[in-house]
Amino acid sequence: MAYRGKGGAVNDLVLIDGVNEEKILQCLETHHKHNEIYTYIGPVLISINPYKNISGLYGPSKIKKFVTKKPYENNPHVYAIAESAYRNMVENLQNECVVITGESGSGKTEAAKKVMEYVAAMSSKSKEVQRVKNQLLESNPLLETFGNAKTVRNDNSSRFGKYMEILFFAGDPSGGNITTYLLEKSRVVSQQEGERNFHIFYEILNDSGLSRELGLYKPSSYRYISDANSSKVRSVDDGANFEDTQKAMNYVGISGEDQFAIFSIIAFILDLGNVSFKSSRGDSSVEDSRVVGQAANHIGVDGNSLEKALTFRTVKSGIEQIKTPLSVEQAQFARDAMAKAMYSKLFDWIVVQINKAIKTDKFSSSIGVLDIYGFEILGVNGFEQLCINYTNEKLHQLFIELTLKAEQEEYKREGIPWEKINYYNNKPICDLVEQKRGIFALMDDESIYPKGSDKTLFNKMKSNLRQREFVTPARGPESQFQIQHYAGLVTYDVIGMLDRNKDTVFPDIVNIANSSRNPVAAELFANHQHAQKKAVFKRAPTTCMQYKKDVGKLMADLSKCNQHYIRCIKPNSAKRPGMFERDLTLEQVKYLGMLETVKVRRAGYAFRMEFQRFTSKYKCCMSGMNEYEPDAYRTTGNILKSAGVKGYQMGKTKVFIKDAKSILSLEDKRKQFWEDARNMLPEEEDGLIYADKVYGINEKYERSPLVFALGGRGFYWFNSDGTPAQYFPMEEIDFVGYNTREGWMIIQATYSGKYEDDPQVYVTYLSQNMYGDQVKNFIQVCDSMGYELDAKEVSSYPQDAFDPREYKANIKKIGKGAKRMISKNANFSKAGGGCCVVS
């Protein structure tokens, strides 16, 4: 990996000069300007949404470059994270997970898709594996259709959290499991200006044939589509997406009958929203029974029964059941509650069907991908924002704990002294929400208290919660409170929190759904508390307590996995390519805790690398030439001393460098060496793949220090002044051998002799002072370019490879037709005398 991008910004924020948010912002802005959307903070990937396709960034050829590679062997990329997760799982048989966070519009869903794309590409081609892979991949568009919507920030915003666990057996996907969190049900009945309901509503209304069959009209006809002007979105093709939705349903085994039943439930919700009420002496009644009848037909229930369920509430009094009339306001609440409950249960039903299709008992390990809402601070922050921000506090707490733990364990393993790292501890904030007398517990109590209200909840919060974490602003409504989250101060409004927490569904609504002749609708409330024939004395948990339980389980599951992190950033609010809004990005830098992450990584050692990797990468930075030293520990020390690096520690297998400037200085020296090597290549060359300092036989048949350069067309050696010394074109190489222990590489080629009766001439060229791992790496690159070189580890080489006199005698036997070094170099006019030799 190059440590700087095209604009000179570091590729790892741990290496920035100075630790503050402005420096982080400058680095991200520079990368964004040069279409470099990925950056690291140590092992954490930062991904900036480009709002455009970047040529060559993804695809099969790009995937090949990351297979079996460590993250530092390529520039930052989502494929590097996916490769780390997959390789760790295969080699260590341990469970992995990729945690993706960021605000709406930052590209979380796309990042999750790319992780899935990479993992899927690693699977074998057997029919069963391909079937499982397709089911896993097709679950994404299906969940997007029912769980995503256009918001003011994002045309395809996920309105739920998702943890997808891909199960593997012998390195191939064998099945999976999906868990979802906190679907935004309120969107079903209302949306802000410029936003849409969930995609499925528009996909069905866009299909003229299906709409006609269901008796539906244009979007503007429905109350639950608040902004009809936003029904068409330039970046969303509802027609094509609906085809993908139906295809996905087929893949996961949802029958044609059930598909039509699902579409009928969506039609029911649309028509239900158009039911309006009038008041008669305080009680409500339906204004137009025909609208109720039309809705009822969609799910096969009696229209009169549905009308009564919307305008009356059945209350048990002992053994009697009393029907109490509802006011207009209560009837509207019941209507909207039914719509939200039906949609939420339908979404859950679809997830269950997907899980049935991808379920397996045959697995040895897994990779989980968590795509979950990022930190939110809106104009008005309510119940949903409290839950979302609580989740992010828990994820941040887990991330910091595991990062510190991983640092401490690595230092201990390497024998490096451990110093305590000071960091912001957000445990008090997590406790404020989840402890026994915390916000969720108080909200739960008030939700079951008959006289509980938003006001009584607010008063209990003020009297029970510590004012250090729970703050009531001096100015503002008597319903607002503030919490100092790790990402900043957030003001919440308690109004509406109890209603959202209760998530009330009246027994009459449940009974109506259970009487449905629609096969899917009849299943949605089958296990609901109100559907049980026997009395159920244990009350169902309120939304906040169930959510707390779900998040607790998620944290426990993540703790059992080896974790990888992707932080997604939205560079502008206009969703425009090439635009970078500094204030908006800086806000997200805070929300994502990036400064905190950099500080934690830099509090110990900013840089660490295995001795073998370090020596093979940076030995070209040493002044002059040095004989190959098989002891990588000793060579590492020599390189550091030669480069004047201070503030480092030598562990058992790695070197740890404290100062980021030191490694950047070393990297600049390596970059300069590579640029010099690139300039030595002839003009006809396609580019430089690898460069190093080696010992070899030059054009005068003397063993001397040379610069080795691997181009796209051949292997080259140059003298220190850039004049050509030796050359082998790719197509003339028979074999490449390397010895990792002794540090050399040989190139073998076969040529015709001078005369017809002469035997063939076998030429072996030796390059010393080369690391076997590097040879293996660039051979793989050659393979990806279409040059399938025969290469392997060897233990010896012929005498003529080492002895210049014998090598010269062998070369003299070659007949006409053997290529010589290209005579003219890009910068030097001297002709080269080297024959076809590559190394």
HELIX and SHEET records of a PDB file:
HELIX    1   1 LEU A   13  LEU A   15  5                                   3    
HELIX    2   2 GLU A   21  LYS A   33  1                                  13    
HELIX    3   3 PRO A   60  LYS A   64  1                                   5    
HELIX    4   4 PRO A   71  GLU A   73  5                                   3    
HELIX    5   5 VAL A   78  ASN A   92  1                                  15    
HELIX    6   6 LYS A  108  ALA A  121  1                                  14    
HELIX    7   7 LYS A  127  GLY A  147  1                                  21    
HELIX    8   8 LYS A  185  VAL A  188  5                                   4    
HELIX    9   9 HIS A  199  ASN A  206  1                                   8    
HELIX   10  10 SER A  208  LEU A  214  1                                   7    
HELIX   11  11 PRO A  219  SER A  221  5                                   3    
HELIX   12  12 ALA A  228  SER A  230  5                                   3    
HELIX   13  13 ASP A  238  TYR A  251  1                                  14    
HELIX   14  14 GLY A  256  GLY A  273  1                                  18    
HELIX   15  15 SER A  289  ILE A  299  1                                  11    
HELIX   16  16 GLY A  303  THR A  311  1                                   9    
HELIX   17  17 VAL A  328  ILE A  358  1                                  31    
HELIX   18  18 PHE A  383  GLU A  414  1                                  32    
HELIX   19  19 LYS A  427  GLU A  434  1                                   8    
HELIX   20  20 ILE A  439  ILE A  448  1                                  10    
HELIX   21  21 ASP A  454  ASN A  464  1                                  11    
HELIX   22  22 MET A  497  LYS A  502  1                                   6    
HELIX   23  23 PRO A  507  ASN A  514  1                                   8    
HELIX   24  24 ALA A  521  LEU A  524  1                                   4    
HELIX   25  25 GLN A  529  ALA A  531  5                                   3    
HELIX   26  26 THR A  543  SER A  559  1                                  17    
HELIX   27  27 ARG A  582  TYR A  591  1                                  10    
HELIX   28  28 MET A  594  ALA A  603  1                                  10    
HELIX   29  29 PHE A  611  TYR A  618  1                                   8    
HELIX   30  30 LYS A  619  CYS A  621  5                                   3    
HELIX   31  31 ALA A  632  ALA A  643  1                                  12    
HELIX   32  32 ALA A  660  MET A  680  1                                  21    
HELIX   33  33 MET A  730  GLU A  732  5                                   3    
HELIX   34  34 GLY A  772  SER A  784  1                                  13    
HELIX   35  35 GLN A  799  PHE A  802  1                                   4    
HELIX   36  36 PRO A  804  LYS A  812  1                                   9    
SHEET    1   A 7 TYR A  38  ILE A  41  0                                        
SHEET    2   A 7 VAL A  44  ILE A  48 -1                                        
SHEET    3   A 7 ASN A 562  ILE A 569  1                                        
SHEET    4   A 7 GLU A  96  THR A 101  1                                        
SHEET    5   A 7 SER A 365  ASP A 371  1                                        
SHEET    6   A 7 GLY A 161  PHE A 169 -1                                        
SHEET    7   A 7 ASP A 172  TYR A 181 -1                                        
SHEET    1   B 2 ASN A 148  ALA A 149  0                                        
SHEET    2   B 2 SER A 157  SER A 158 -1                                        
SHEET    1   C 2 PHE A 277  SER A 280  0                                        
SHEET    2   C 2 ASP A 283  VAL A 286 -1                                        
SHEET    1   D 2 PHE A 312  SER A 317  0                                        
SHEET    2   D 2 GLU A 320  PRO A 325 -1                                        
SHEET    1   E 3 PHE A 470  VAL A 471  0                                        
SHEET    2   E 3 GLN A 480  HIS A 485 -1                                        
SHEET    3   E 3 GLY A 488  ASP A 493 -1                                        
SHEET    1   F 3 PHE A 607  GLU A 610  0                                        
SHEET    2   F 3 LYS A 654  ILE A 657 -1                                        
SHEET    3   F 3 TYR A 648  MET A 650 -1                                        
SHEET    1   G 4 LEU A 688  ILE A 697  0                                        
SHEET    2   G 4 ARG A 703  GLY A 711 -1                                        
SHEET    3   G 4 GLY A 714  PHE A 718 -1                                        
SHEET    4   G 4 PRO A 724  PRO A 729 -1                                        
SHEET    1   H 4 VAL A 761  GLN A 768  0                                        
SHEET    2   H 4 TRP A 744  TYR A 751 -1                                        
SHEET    3   H 4 PHE A 735  ASN A 739 -1                                        
SHEET    4   H 4 ALA A 791  GLU A 793  1                                        
END                                                                             
